[in-house]
Amino acid sequence: MTTDTNNRPVNLILLGPPGAGKGTQAQLLVESRNMVQLSTGDMLRAAKDSGTEMGNRVAEVMARGELVTDEIVIGLIEEQLTTVQADGFIFDGFPRTLAQADALGELLEKTGMSLDAVIEMQVDDEVLVGRIVGRAEEARAAGKEARADDNEESLKLRLMEYYKKTSPLIGYYHAKGMLQSINGLGQIDEVAGSIGEIINEIAKG
């Protein structure tokens, strides 16, 4: 993977269906480029235990078994954007809806930041499902833990949810001239190389 030093911070969104490897690629960027991965799940878990005013709001909502509102998630992201020093941010798992995309755009404008690219990790659904189910079965056969929902039926339901709520973002960001698509089914280092080329090109600009 190319690890050239960025000339300027690059902020990006990784888009792709469940199991496409967004989290893996985000972690590689964190390790190789000093970027910060903004995973909403991680942020919510950290906030819940932080004792801050925002964290207490999160804890209360989760204790009631309710979904955390977009307003709270945007508030958590704003905290990170304005307090953490990094060579760019990776939005992983957010935005998931058009309303969240609009809210993120407004937040970035408010904080004087910008979104540089939205990288769509394109996959073939059947190949993706086969790969994930196969890995889960191999793990269980080796006595290792695997996600309980890494089975064909659950994966297809998760994919349907993605296409219903999140895939409209592909057209949304394409219209804004930000979308770049790569093959998400290559080897991990091949996918990382494709993402790295996009980042390097932006960083030079």
N, C-alpha and C positions, 0 to 999 in steps of 0.2 A: 504494500500500500504506500502511496506517495504521502510523505509527511513534511512537505515544504512548510516553512514558517509563513503564516499568513501576514500579508501586508496590512490588512485591517481586519477587524472582527467581522465574522459572517454569521448571520442569523438565518436559520432554516427550519422548515417543517419537513418531517419524514412522513409520507403518506403511504398507506398500503394496508391490505386486509390483515386480520389476525393471523399470526404465524409467519408473516412475510420476513421477519427478522429486523424490524425497526429498532427494537431495544438493543439487539446485538450490535448493529451498526452505530447506534448512538453511543454505546459504551466505547467502541473503538475510537470514535472521534474525541471523546472525553480524554482517553488515554494518550492519543497521539497529537492532539491539537489544542489542548487546554480549553476546550469548549465545555459548556455546562449543559447537561441533559435536564430539561424541564419535563419530568414525567408527572402527570397530575396525581397518579396513584401514590408515588413516593412522596410528593409534596403534602398530600392530605394526611398520610401516615405520620410524617414528621411534624406537621402543624398540630395534629391532635395531641401530641405529647410535649409540645413546646411551652405551653403555659402562657402564650401571648394572647392578646385580645382576639385576634383572628383565629388562633388555634383553639381557643375556648368555644368560639362559634362553631368551628368544624366538629369539635368533640360533642357538642350538644346535638347538632344535626344527626351525626352518626349514631349517637346513643338512642335517638328516637327511631332509628332505622330508616331515616329519610335520605333522599339523594341530595348531595351538596349542590347548591345553586351555582349557576354560571357566574354570578356576581362574586361569590366567595372564591371560586377558582381563579377568576381574573385578579382578585385581590392578592391571592397567594403568588401568582405570576408577577404581579407588579412589585411585590416585596423582593423577589429574586432579581428582577431586572434592575432595580434601583440600589441594591445592596451588594450584589455579588460581582466581583471583577472576573472577567473571562474573555477569551478570544472568540466570543460568539456564543449564541444559545441555540440549542436543538429542541424544538417542540415535538415531543413524542407522545402521541395519544391525545393531543389537543392542537387545534380545535377538532371536534367531532361533528359539528353541525354548522350550517351557514350562519346562524345567530352567533355562535361562538367565534367564527371567523371574523365577523363584523366587529365584535367586541375586542378581539385581539388586535385588529387593525387600529381601532380607536386608542387602545392602550399604548401601542407602539408609537403612535403619533404624539400622544400625550407625554411620553417619556423621551421624546426626541430620537427614537430609534426607528429602524426599518426592518422589514422582512426582505431578505435577499433572494431566497429561492424556496420553492416547494418541490421536493424531490419525490416523485411517485415511483414506488417500487412495484413494478408490474409483475404479476404472477399469473400462471394458469391455475384456476381453482382446483381442478382434479389432481394436477401434479402436486400442488401444495397440500391438499388433504392427504394424499397418499404418502407424502414425505413425513408429515407430522404424525400420522397414525403409525407409520412404520417405525419412527424413532421412539414413540411411546411404547410400542410393543417390545422393541429391543431393550429399552430401559427396564421394563417390568421383568423381562426374561432374565436380565442380569441382576435382578434383585434391587434395582434402583427405583427411586420414586419418580412418578410421572404425573402430569396434571390429570385430574380425574375427568376433565372435559375434553381431553385430547383423543376423542373418538369421532368417527365419521359423522354421526348424527349431530353431535354438539357443534362440531366445526362448521357444518353446513348452516346451522342456525346462526352462529356467530358471523359467518360470511354474509348471510342474508341481512342481518342487522347492519353490517358495515355498508353494504350496497344501498340500503334504504336511507341511512342517515348520513354517512360520511362520504360516499363516492360523489355526491353533488359538489363537493369541494374541488374535485378535479376540474370541472368546468368553470367553477368560480375563479380559481387561481389561473387557469389557462386564459380566461378573459382579461386578467390583470397582467398577463405576460410574464408570470413568475414560474409557471409549471415546467419542470424538466422531468422526463421519464427515463428510467433505466430498467434493465432486466434484473428483477429481484430474485431470480431462481438460479443464479450462478453460484459458484463457490463463495464463501464468506469474503475471501480476500479479493475476488473479482468484483463483487458488489462494492466493497470498500474502495477499490480503485476507481470505479465509475463515479462514486460520490466524491472522492478526493479530487478528481479532475474538475468537477463542477465547482467545488469550493475554491480550488486554486485559480480558476479562471475569474471567478467573482472577486477574489482577494486582490488580484492584479489591477482590477478596474478602478 
